[in-house]
Amino acid sequence: MIARDCRNSRLGDFLKELNLTEGRGTGLPKIRRFMARNGSPEPVFETDNDSVYFLTTLPIHTEFKVEQPEAQSQPESQPESQPESELAMKVLGFLASGALSKSELSKKLSQKAISGELNKQIKQLLEGALIERTIPDKPNSRLQKYKLTQQGADLSNGK
């Protein structure tokens, strides 16, 4: 293993001062040694001829098993498209009075900005066919609004 000069010595010195690197060129041999000791496949190191990039792939151990989470079954009394969150029900309630954009929904929810949770609930309501886009062919339009489907209207009215 040959340790090359650091391309950006200032960056290298900074990382050494923070104890984020040792600067002795022992990282790659250490990776190989620990992977072999663990019984894992050999790591794969890739670079181009100009050494512009360096990519390391650490393959997963052949005996490692990824456990899939058990599928949660829905109660029979609850339809598949029934929203589970309080936020989703609030969104449906707000849309009962007419089409609204994400930012308008966010304001009605007293949020300073459009939250990730609001985005998630809108996506789930779309997938459940409880709401639909007012401009379906342009889902990312800045003028996009959301409105209730008949199924969503029935649900928000308690039917």
N, C-alpha and C positions, 0 to 999 in steps of 0.2 A: 504494500500500500504506500503510495507516494502522497505526501501532504504538499499541496501546491500553495503558492503564495496567494494570499487573500486578494480578491479583486478589489474590494473596497476596504482598505486597511482601517479606515476610521470607523466603519461600521463593525468590523471585527473587533477592534479595541473596545468599542462601546459594549458589545455583547459580552466580552470577557469581563469587563468591569462589573456588569450586572450578574455575573456567574451563570450566564445562559449558555456559554460555550467554554470549552477548555482550551481550544486552540492547539491541541497536540496531534490531531489527525487520528484519534482512536475510535471515532464514532462508527464508521462502517465495519471495521473488524469486530467491534463489540456487538453490533446488530447481527452479523453472521454467526458469531459464537453463541449468543443467547437463543437465536432461532434454531440453531442446530441442537443445542442442549434441550430445548423444548420439544424437539421432534417435528417442528414446523417445516414446510417447504422452504427452499432457498429464497431469499429476497431477490427481487429483480431491480437492477439499477440501469437506468437509461439516460443517455445524453445524446446530443447531436455532435457532428464533427467539429463545430465551432465552439462547443461547450457553452452554448447560450442558455441551455436549460439542463436541469438534473432532476430526474423523476425516480422516486423509490416506491416500489410496490411490495408490501408485506402481505403475502398470501395467507389466508386463514388456515389454521390447522385442520387436517383432514378429519379429525375426530370431534371437532367443535360442532355442537348442535345448537342451532338457533331454535328456541322454542317459540312457536307461534301463539299469540294470545288467543284464548278461547273466544269463539264468536259469541257475542252476547245475544241471547234470544229475546225478541220483543214479546211482551205480554200479548195474548190474543186480543184483548179488548182495545189495544192501542194500535191504530193503523201505522203502516210503515212511514208515512209522511208526517206523522204527528211530531211537532217540534218538542224537544225535550227541555229547552232552556227558557228561563224567564225572559231573557233578552229577546229571543225569537218571538215570544208572544207579544212583547212590547212593540217590536217592529211590525208585526201583523196588525196590531191595534192602531198604530200610527198610519199605516198604509190603507186602513179602512176608510179614511177620509179623503184619499186620493194619492196619486203617484208622487213619490219623493225621491230625491237623489240621496246618495250615501252621506253627503255633507249635511243635508237637511235632516236626515235621520239622526246623525250624530248630534246635531244641535238640539233636537227634541229630547235626546237622551242625556242632555246636559254634559256632553263630552267636549273637551277642547279641540280634539281632532278625531279623525276616523280611526277607531281602535282596530287592532287585529281581531279581537273577538267579534266585533260588528261585521267585519269582512267575512269571518268564518260562518257566522249565523246567516248572512245573506247568501253565501254559497250553498249552505245546507238547505235553506228555504227554496232556492232555485232548483236544486237537485230533487227536492221533495215535491216540486211542482205546486208549491203554495204561493209563490210569487213569480213574476216574469219581468223581463226587461221591456221598457217602452221602445227601445231601439235594438231589437234582437240581432240584427245583422252587424251591429257595431258595439260589441260588449264593452269596449274600453273608451267609448265616446265620452267626452267631458259633459255632454248633455244627457247622459244616461240617467234614467230614473227607473224606479221599480214600482210595480203595481200588483195588487192581489189577483190571483186566479180565482175562478169560481170556487175551487176547493179551499183556497186560503180564506176567501170571504166567508164561506160556510163555517170554517173553523173559528175565525175571529168573532163571528156572531153567535157562537156557542151551539151550532147545529150539529 
